[in-house]
Amino acid sequence: MIQNPFITSGEIPEQYFCDRDAETKKLISMLTTGSNVCLVAPRRIGKSKLIKHLFAQPEMEKYYTIYIDLFHTSSLRELVQTFGTAVVSVLQTKGEKTLAKILSGLRSIGFKLSSDPITGVPTLGVELGDIQSPELSVNEIFDMLEKANKPCIVAFDEFQQIVNYPEKNVEALLRGRIQHLANCNFIFCGSQRHLIAEMFMSSKRPFYASTEMMGLKPIPQDTYTEFVKRMLDQFGKTLQDGTVEYVYGLAQGNTAFMQRIFHFAFNRIGKGEECTQMVVKLAFADMLDAAEDVYQPLLSRLPEHQKMLLYAIAKVGRAQKILSGSFIRANSLKSSSSVQAALKKLLEMDLLSVENGEYFVTDMLLQYYLQRMLGMPME
């Protein structure tokens, strides 16, 4: 039984999913008519939840739907491990005969067969050490999708990660196989807009003009307000006017951030009580306190020049011309070369992001945590 309707992790049941009706219908239309899709949006605005919501729709029942998160992968071998395990976990539901067929078709990967300790259902997994030839393994996984007894839809989340792999031919390798598949369509999700734009819109890159492009904007404020009212009402709680407007401004429309604030706020009030601006401010403080155990060790591991740059950008929210003398002097940074080195590392670690020449802390909660450490008031 749901104890808190503002779900922040795992699967979100239909009745607790906010909006995205138009986006879901558009994706269904594109995918079921044979198009591949490139879905672009900032981190934590709801791409992953939208994909999983899409896969739960009745129109998707005639497909095998496979979700692969590449965010934590750093090589082609790790992609094979993540991709292979995800594909097999979906296809193995057909039973033991299918398992045997899968195993016989994957000669370059040593899958580990075991049973779920609770359900007894056979499960397969991949270990990195079992992958001897990643290029061959990728081809075998695609062959498995092509031979599946139902059409497949595969979503690669944070697809721009492949440009950071040490192997330099990954884009060409994937594109070379994908373009010849007749039984499979793909969703390529990305949060780093400049990288995704280069990958899919530059005529020099393998994936050029291979997908329909689709952006994902924040859920409108009035739509989210109605959602919050409806969720609170189901549990006998009310909403003070202007509360969602305050949270929406604080979160800049970031869906995941708003959900977390209202998750904490919901836990602060009982049945018959009102969710007010003061309640959400206290909930926000709870979030910052809870995050300290994560952020303090993170910051302690950063060299001083990286930490100083992170503070400088967090202070202004979005920073431009960070290599300029004025920015360096205003924030007591060492030199442009030091800033450039720190910037490169912080971007690689995904602690900073860049969009339209503006640099900002990727994790919005970390930004506010740093601002609190700097003594800045929380409005």
Backbone torsions as a table, in degrees:
resi	resn	phi	psi	omega
1	MET	NA	133.2	179.5
2	ILE	-68.3	123.8	177.7
3	GLN	-96.3	-21.1	-179.3
4	ASN	-143.2	117.6	-174.5
5	PRO	-74.8	-12.0	-179.9
6	PHE	-92.6	81.2	-172.2
7	ILE	-78.6	131.5	-174.9
8	THR	-113.9	-5.4	179.1
9	SER	-151.0	159.8	178.2
10	GLY	73.4	-165.4	-179.3
11	GLU	-74.6	142.2	177.7
12	ILE	-108.0	115.4	176.9
13	PRO	-58.0	152.2	-175.2
14	GLU	-49.6	-44.1	-174.9
15	GLN	-70.2	-13.0	179.6
16	TYR	-111.4	12.3	179.6
17	PHE	-96.6	130.7	-174.7
18	CYS	-93.2	113.2	168.5
19	ASP	58.9	-139.9	-176.2
20	ARG	64.0	22.9	-179.9
21	ASP	-63.6	-46.0	-177.6
22	ALA	-65.1	-42.1	-179.4
23	GLU	-65.6	-39.0	179.1
24	THR	-63.8	-45.2	179.8
25	LYS	-63.8	-38.4	-179.9
26	LYS	-65.8	-43.2	178.5
27	LEU	-63.3	-44.0	178.3
28	ILE	-58.7	-44.5	-178.6
29	SER	-62.0	-45.3	-177.4
30	MET	-68.4	-44.3	-175.3
31	LEU	-71.8	-38.4	-177.8
32	THR	-77.9	-8.3	174.7
33	THR	-106.7	15.1	170.1
34	GLY	95.2	6.6	-178.7
35	SER	-89.5	148.9	164.7
36	ASN	-92.7	151.4	-172.7
37	VAL	-127.3	137.7	169.8
38	CYS	-108.5	113.0	-176.5
39	LEU	-104.5	118.5	-173.8
40	VAL	-118.5	130.9	177.0
41	ALA	-167.5	155.5	177.1
42	PRO	-61.0	160.3	177.4
43	ARG	-59.7	144.7	172.5
44	ARG	63.8	26.1	174.6
45	ILE	-98.8	-5.3	172.6
46	GLY	118.5	17.3	-179.6
47	LYS	-61.9	-51.1	-176.2
48	SER	-62.2	-44.8	179.7
49	LYS	-64.2	-36.6	177.8
50	LEU	-63.8	-44.0	179.9
51	ILE	-61.0	-46.0	-179.4
52	LYS	-67.5	-34.3	174.1
53	HIS	-64.5	-43.3	177.1
54	LEU	-58.2	-46.8	-177.0
55	PHE	-64.8	-19.6	179.9
56	ALA	-87.9	-2.5	-177.5
57	GLN	-75.7	149.9	-179.4
58	PRO	-56.5	-33.0	-179.2
59	GLU	-64.1	-19.4	-177.4
60	MET	-90.9	-3.4	-176.2
61	GLU	-64.0	-26.0	-179.0
62	LYS	-85.6	4.7	179.3
63	TYR	-117.8	153.3	160.0
64	TYR	-82.8	124.4	-179.9
65	THR	-110.8	127.9	-171.6
66	ILE	-131.0	123.3	-178.8
67	TYR	-110.5	128.2	-179.5
68	ILE	-128.7	119.8	177.5
69	ASP	-96.4	115.2	-177.9
70	LEU	-95.6	5.6	-172.3
71	PHE	-56.4	-41.6	-175.7
72	HIS	-96.1	9.8	177.1
73	THR	-87.6	148.1	-178.6
74	SER	-135.4	10.2	178.6
75	SER	-160.1	166.3	177.3
76	LEU	-62.9	-36.6	178.6
77	ARG	-62.8	-39.7	178.0
78	GLU	-69.5	-34.5	174.3
79	LEU	-61.2	-45.4	179.1
80	VAL	-60.1	-43.2	179.3
81	GLN	-60.5	-48.5	-177.7
82	THR	-68.6	-46.3	-179.1
83	PHE	-63.7	-49.5	-177.6
84	GLY	-62.2	-44.9	179.8
85	THR	-63.1	-41.4	-179.6
86	ALA	-64.6	-44.2	-179.0
87	VAL	-64.8	-47.2	-178.4
88	VAL	-64.5	-38.3	-178.5
89	SER	-63.3	-28.7	176.8
90	VAL	-82.1	-48.0	-175.1
91	LEU	-71.9	-25.3	-176.6
92	GLN	-71.1	-10.7	178.6
93	THR	-63.9	-11.5	178.3
94	LYS	-74.5	-12.4	175.6
95	GLY	112.4	-173.5	-171.8
96	GLU	-64.9	-36.1	179.9
97	LYS	-62.7	-40.5	178.3
98	THR	-67.7	-37.9	177.8
99	LEU	-58.6	-45.1	179.5
100	ALA	-63.1	-39.2	179.0
101	LYS	-65.4	-41.4	179.1
102	ILE	-61.8	-48.7	-178.1
103	LEU	-61.9	-38.3	-179.1
104	SER	-70.5	-24.9	-178.0
105	GLY	-88.6	-11.2	-177.5
106	LEU	-111.9	79.5	-174.5
107	ARG	-80.1	-21.9	-175.9
108	SER	-93.1	-3.8	-178.3
109	ILE	-121.9	131.9	175.3
110	GLY	-93.8	92.3	178.9
111	PHE	-74.4	146.5	176.5
112	LYS	-101.3	118.2	-179.3
113	LEU	-94.4	127.3	178.2
114	SER	-146.9	-177.4	179.5
115	SER	-122.4	143.7	174.4
116	ASP	-63.4	126.8	-175.2
117	PRO	-64.6	-20.8	-177.7
118	ILE	-95.9	-50.4	-174.8
119	THR	-91.7	-21.0	-176.4
120	GLY	78.5	2.5	-179.0
121	VAL	-71.8	132.0	177.8
122	PRO	-61.9	137.3	178.5
123	THR	-132.2	149.3	178.3
124	LEU	-119.1	144.0	176.1
125	GLY	-140.2	160.5	-179.6
126	VAL	-116.4	136.7	172.2
127	GLU	-110.7	146.2	-176.0
128	LEU	-56.5	-36.4	-178.5
129	GLY	-66.1	-16.8	-179.0
130	ASP	-84.2	-7.4	-175.3
131	ILE	-96.8	104.4	-176.3
132	GLN	-90.3	-37.0	-178.0
133	SER	-134.1	91.2	-175.3
134	PRO	-56.3	-40.0	-179.0
135	GLU	-62.5	-43.4	178.0
136	LEU	-66.3	-39.1	-179.4
137	SER	-63.9	-41.3	177.1
138	VAL	-58.3	-45.4	179.6
139	ASN	-61.4	-40.2	179.9
140	GLU	-66.6	-37.4	178.1
141	ILE	-65.6	-43.5	176.8
142	PHE	-63.7	-37.4	176.4
143	ASP	-60.7	-39.6	179.3
144	MET	-62.7	-41.7	177.0
145	LEU	-64.9	-41.2	-177.9
146	GLU	-65.0	-31.2	-177.4
147	LYS	-94.0	-0.5	-179.7
148	ALA	-61.0	151.2	-175.7
149	ASN	-81.8	2.1	171.5
150	LYS	-136.9	153.3	174.7
151	PRO	-63.5	152.7	-174.9
152	CYS	-118.1	145.2	169.7
153	ILE	-123.4	121.0	-176.2
154	VAL	-114.2	128.7	176.1
155	ALA	-110.2	119.4	172.9
156	PHE	-98.4	109.8	178.2
157	ASP	-88.4	145.0	-176.2
158	GLU	53.5	50.6	-174.8
159	PHE	-64.4	-24.1	-178.5
160	GLN	-65.1	-11.3	178.3
161	GLN	-58.4	-27.8	-174.8
162	ILE	-65.8	-21.0	179.9
163	VAL	-72.8	-15.0	179.8
164	ASN	-94.2	-3.7	-179.9
165	TYR	-66.2	147.9	177.4
166	PRO	-65.0	-29.2	176.1
167	GLU	-71.3	134.1	-172.2
168	LYS	-96.8	-2.9	-175.0
169	ASN	-111.9	17.1	-171.9
170	VAL	-65.7	-44.0	179.0
171	GLU	-58.0	-47.9	-178.8
172	ALA	-65.4	-37.7	179.4
173	LEU	-62.5	-48.3	-178.6
174	LEU	-67.7	-45.8	-179.3
175	ARG	-63.0	-37.8	-179.2
176	GLY	-60.6	-35.0	177.9
177	ARG	-85.5	-42.8	-174.7
178	ILE	-59.8	-38.5	-175.4
179	GLN	-66.1	-16.5	-178.5
180	HIS	-103.5	1.2	-178.6
181	LEU	-81.4	132.8	179.5
182	ALA	-105.8	-14.2	-174.1
183	ASN	-108.4	13.4	-171.6
184	CYS	-148.4	137.3	171.3
185	ASN	-122.3	157.8	-169.2
186	PHE	-129.6	148.3	168.8
187	ILE	-117.6	121.7	177.7
188	PHE	-107.2	109.8	-178.3
189	CYS	-99.2	141.5	178.5
190	GLY	-148.0	146.9	179.5
191	SER	-111.6	-18.2	178.8
192	GLN	-95.3	94.7	-168.5
193	ARG	-57.2	-39.6	-176.8
194	HIS	-67.3	-36.0	178.8
195	LEU	-72.3	-43.9	-179.9
196	ILE	-64.7	-41.3	178.8
197	ALA	-60.5	-41.7	178.9
198	GLU	-65.6	-41.3	-177.5
199	MET	-65.1	-40.8	-171.1
200	PHE	-106.6	-9.6	-176.0
201	MET	-121.4	-3.0	176.3
202	SER	-92.7	129.2	-178.3
203	SER	-67.4	-10.3	-179.9
204	LYS	-88.3	-7.1	-174.5
205	ARG	-105.3	150.6	-175.0
206	PRO	-59.1	-33.8	-175.8
207	PHE	-89.1	9.6	-178.5
208	TYR	-56.0	130.2	175.0
209	ALA	55.5	31.1	-178.1
210	SER	-102.6	-3.8	-176.4
211	THR	-138.5	165.7	165.7
212	GLU	-86.9	129.8	-179.3
213	MET	-87.9	139.0	179.9
214	MET	-144.9	127.0	176.4
215	GLY	-96.6	158.9	178.3
216	LEU	-125.7	115.0	-177.9
217	LYS	-97.0	163.1	176.6
218	PRO	-58.5	148.6	174.5
219	ILE	-63.1	132.8	-179.2
220	PRO	-56.1	146.6	-176.2
221	GLN	-59.4	-43.2	-178.0
222	ASP	-66.2	-34.7	177.7
223	THR	-66.0	-43.6	179.9
224	TYR	-68.9	-33.7	177.0
225	THR	-60.7	-46.5	178.5
226	GLU	-62.1	-37.9	178.2
227	PHE	-62.9	-46.9	-179.2
228	VAL	-62.4	-44.3	178.5
229	LYS	-58.6	-44.9	-177.4
230	ARG	-65.4	-41.0	179.8
231	MET	-66.2	-44.9	179.5
232	LEU	-64.3	-40.7	-178.7
233	ASP	-61.3	-36.2	-179.8
234	GLN	-62.2	-24.6	-178.2
235	PHE	-110.6	18.3	175.1
236	GLY	71.1	28.0	179.2
237	LYS	-119.3	160.2	-176.6
238	THR	-121.9	170.6	-176.2
239	LEU	-126.1	128.2	176.1
240	GLN	-75.3	138.1	177.8
241	ASP	-57.4	139.2	177.0
242	GLY	88.5	-8.8	-176.8
243	THR	-68.8	-45.8	179.4
244	VAL	-66.7	-37.5	177.6
245	GLU	-58.1	-41.9	178.1
246	TYR	-63.2	-48.1	-178.4
247	VAL	-65.8	-39.1	-179.5
248	TYR	-61.3	-41.4	177.8
249	GLY	-67.6	-41.3	179.1
250	LEU	-61.9	-40.7	-176.8
251	ALA	-90.1	-6.8	-177.4
252	GLN	53.6	37.3	177.3
253	GLY	78.1	4.6	-179.4
254	ASN	-70.0	113.2	-172.3
255	THR	-60.3	-48.9	-177.2
256	ALA	-62.2	-37.8	-179.4
257	PHE	-67.4	-43.1	178.1
258	MET	-63.2	-42.0	178.7
259	GLN	-59.3	-41.3	-179.0
260	ARG	-66.2	-41.3	178.9
261	ILE	-62.3	-47.2	-178.7
262	PHE	-71.5	-26.1	174.0
263	HIS	-62.1	-48.6	178.7
264	PHE	-66.5	-40.8	-179.4
265	ALA	-64.0	-41.3	179.9
266	PHE	-58.4	-39.1	-179.2
267	ASN	-71.9	-16.3	-177.6
268	ARG	-85.6	-17.3	-176.1
269	ILE	-120.1	149.7	179.6
270	GLY	-99.9	178.0	179.5
271	LYS	-59.3	133.8	-179.2
272	GLY	87.7	-5.6	-179.6
273	GLU	-96.4	165.6	-174.2
274	GLU	-107.2	137.5	173.8
275	CYS	-86.6	108.4	-175.4
276	THR	-110.1	174.7	175.9
277	GLN	-62.3	-36.7	178.2
278	MET	-64.8	-38.7	178.6
279	VAL	-62.2	-45.1	-177.8
280	VAL	-71.7	-29.8	175.3
281	LYS	-66.0	-41.0	176.8
282	LEU	-67.8	-36.3	177.1
283	ALA	-64.9	-39.1	178.2
284	PHE	-63.8	-41.0	176.7
285	ALA	-63.4	-38.0	175.9
286	ASP	-60.5	-42.2	179.4
287	MET	-60.9	-44.9	180.0
288	LEU	-64.5	-40.4	178.0
289	ASP	-63.9	-43.1	-178.4
290	ALA	-66.0	-29.7	-177.6
291	ALA	-79.4	-11.9	-174.7
292	GLU	-59.9	-38.6	-179.0
293	ASP	-65.0	-21.6	177.5
294	VAL	-90.3	-45.4	-172.2
295	TYR	-77.3	-34.2	-179.0
296	GLN	-61.8	-48.8	176.6
297	PRO	-62.4	-35.9	178.4
298	LEU	-61.1	-48.9	-177.9
299	LEU	-67.6	-34.5	-178.7
300	SER	-66.3	-23.7	-179.3
301	ARG	-86.8	-11.6	-178.0
302	LEU	-82.0	137.2	172.4
303	PRO	-61.8	157.5	-173.6
304	GLU	-58.6	-41.3	-175.8
305	HIS	-67.6	-31.1	176.0
306	GLN	-72.3	-42.4	-179.1
307	LYS	-64.8	-40.1	-179.9
308	MET	-64.4	-40.5	178.0
309	LEU	-66.7	-39.7	178.4
310	LEU	-61.1	-44.6	176.8
311	TYR	-61.2	-44.1	-176.4
312	ALA	-61.6	-41.7	-179.2
313	ILE	-74.9	-39.0	178.2
314	ALA	-61.0	-33.9	-176.9
315	LYS	-62.0	-38.0	-177.1
316	VAL	-100.0	-9.5	179.4
317	GLY	87.6	-64.2	175.0
318	ARG	-130.6	124.3	-173.2
319	ALA	-116.5	138.5	176.6
320	GLN	-116.2	159.2	175.5
321	LYS	47.6	52.0	-174.9
322	ILE	-75.1	-9.2	175.3
323	LEU	-93.8	-0.1	-178.7
324	SER	-74.3	154.6	179.3
325	GLY	-61.1	-37.9	-178.3
326	SER	-64.9	-41.3	179.1
327	PHE	-67.5	-41.1	-178.4
328	ILE	-64.9	-44.4	179.8
329	ARG	-68.1	-41.5	-177.3
330	ALA	-63.2	-25.5	-176.2
331	ASN	-114.3	14.2	176.7
332	SER	54.1	39.7	176.8
333	LEU	-86.4	162.8	-171.5
334	LYS	-75.7	-58.9	-175.2
335	SER	-161.7	167.6	179.8
336	SER	-64.9	-35.3	179.1
337	SER	-67.9	-37.6	177.5
338	SER	-66.3	-42.6	178.2
339	VAL	-63.6	-42.5	-178.8
340	GLN	-62.8	-41.9	178.9
341	ALA	-66.1	-42.4	179.1
342	ALA	-65.9	-41.1	-179.4
343	LEU	-61.4	-45.4	-179.8
344	LYS	-57.2	-45.2	-178.0
345	LYS	-69.3	-42.1	-178.3
346	LEU	-67.6	-33.2	174.8
347	LEU	-67.9	-42.0	178.6
348	GLU	-62.4	-35.8	-179.2
349	MET	-82.1	-3.2	-178.4
350	ASP	63.9	23.3	173.2
351	LEU	-81.8	-27.2	174.1
352	LEU	-121.4	151.7	173.5
353	SER	-131.1	163.4	178.2
354	VAL	-133.6	139.9	178.7
355	GLU	-151.0	123.8	-179.9
356	ASN	53.2	40.3	177.6
357	GLY	78.4	4.2	179.6
358	GLU	-108.8	133.3	179.2
359	TYR	-102.4	141.0	-178.2
360	PHE	-151.9	158.0	177.3
361	VAL	-70.7	125.0	-174.5
362	THR	-61.4	-46.2	-179.9
363	ASP	-87.2	111.6	-175.6
364	MET	-63.1	-35.3	178.7
365	LEU	-65.2	-38.3	176.1
366	LEU	-62.9	-38.4	178.1
367	GLN	-58.8	-47.9	-179.7
368	TYR	-68.6	-33.1	177.1
369	TYR	-63.7	-43.1	178.4
370	LEU	-65.8	-39.3	177.8
371	GLN	-62.8	-39.0	177.7
372	ARG	-65.9	-38.3	177.6
373	MET	-64.4	-29.6	178.6
374	LEU	-81.9	-1.4	178.7
375	GLY	81.4	15.8	179.7
376	MET	-77.8	139.0	-178.6
377	PRO	-72.1	144.0	174.6
378	MET	-90.9	113.9	-176.6
379	GLU	-73.9	NA	NA
